[in-house]
Amino acid sequence: MADDRYFRCGSCGGVNRVPSSKLHDGPTCGRCKATLDVKATPQEVDDDALQRLVRSAPVPVLADFWAPWCGPCRAVAPHLQSLAAEEAGRLIVVKVNTDQHQRTAGQLGVQGIPTLAVWKGGELKRSEAGARMGPALKAFVEPYLG
């Protein structure tokens, strides 16, 4: 349905469909029954979880490849949080720590962080290095939200 939203469960990683009319009812994961974060806080994922998410998500997935020591990465974080909240259920935002999880970053040829990548329908649509904030971050994902 057009008013359905999709959220990744922070406990089991399952993607859950939630009708917009039920967003304020405290929806839970259909698999593990954990409460879903309908504010869509960006979740930390490893390479395997990212690949599972990309294959199963019915909405675009935005991954932030970052590291804790990276100043620009830390500067982008609140903007990712704002975008995730604004597009909650229409976009799933995740973070991949490249110090701990390097496989996907290597496959994408990530040479600098932060690097943002967008997948839609299981297919990589865009991947670019650089800190994007505010309107520039929204413009990065906007073509894939429709």
N, C-alpha and C positions, 0 to 999 in steps of 0.2 A: 504494500500500500504506500501511497505517496507520503503519508504522515508517519511512517515507521522510521525509527532511529535505531542505530546499531552501536553497541558498546562492547568493548573487550573486558572480560572479567579479570580483575587483578589477581584473583586467587588461582584460577585454573587455565586462564588464557582463552576460554571459549568466547565466541562472538555471539551476542544476544540481540535479538530483534525486540524492540520495545515500542509499542504504539505511542505516539506523542501524547495521547490522552492519559497514559499511565505513568508518565515521567515523574509525577509528584506522589506516586503511591509507594515509593520505596521498592522499585523492582529488584528482583533477585535473579541470579544466574540460573538458567534452566538445567545446567549440568551439576553444579556443586552447591547451589542455593546461597552463595555469598551475595551480599548486597552489592549492586552495581553502582559504580561511581558515575552518575548521570551528569556530573560537572566535567567529566572527561579529562581529568588530570593526566598529563602525559606519563606513561608508564615506562619503566626501565624494562628492556627485553634483551635476551641474548640472540645469537644468530639463528638458532633453531626456532625459537618462538617467533622471530620476525618472519621467517620463511613460512611458517604455518599460518600466521596472520595474513600475510600477503596473498597466499593461496585461497584463504577462506573468506576474507572480508568482502562484503557486498558494497562497501563504500571505499573511497580512496584512503590510503594509508600514507601518512607523512612520517618519515623517520629522520631523526636528528642524530647524526653521527658526531659524537662529542667526546671530551675527556674532562675530568674534574679540574685539571691544572690550567685549562684553556680559558683565558679571560674573555675573549669574544663568545665562547660557548656559554659562559655564565651570563653574559649580557643578553644573549638571545633567549635564555630560558623563560623569563617572565612573559616575553612576547609569544612564545610557543604556548604557554599556559593560557594566555588570553585568547589566542586563536582557537585552541582546543575547546575552551568554554563557549566561545561564540559559535563554533560549528559543531557542537556536541551532538553526536549521533549521525552527522553527515560526513564526518572526517574522523579517523582514528589517528591520534598523534602518539608516537612512541619515541624513546631515546635509546640509542645503542652506544655504550661506553666502549670506545675503540681501544682503550688500554686493556680491557678485559675480553672483548669480543671482536676479533679482527677478520674473521672469514668473509663476511658479507662486504665489509669495507674494502677488503682486498679484491673481491670479485668485481666491485663497482669501480675500482681504480681510484679510491679515495686517497688523495695525496695531501690534503689540508683539511683542518677542521675549524669551525663546524662545516659539515657538508649536509645538505638536505636532499632527500630523495622522496619522490612520490610514486606510488604504485596505484594502479586502478585496474580492476579485473585481472589481477595476478600479473600484470605487465608493468615493468618499469617505464614510467612516462617521462621522468625528468630527474636529473641528479646534478647538483652544482655546489661547489664550495663557496663559502662566504657567509658572513653574518647578515641575516635579513631580519628587519624589525618592522613592526607596525604595518603600514600599507604595503611595503615591499614584500613582507612575508605573506600577507593575504593575496597579493597579486601572484605570488609563486604558485599557490595551490588553486586559485580561483578557476582556472580553465578545466579543472578535473572534478569540480563539485557538482556540476549540472547533470 
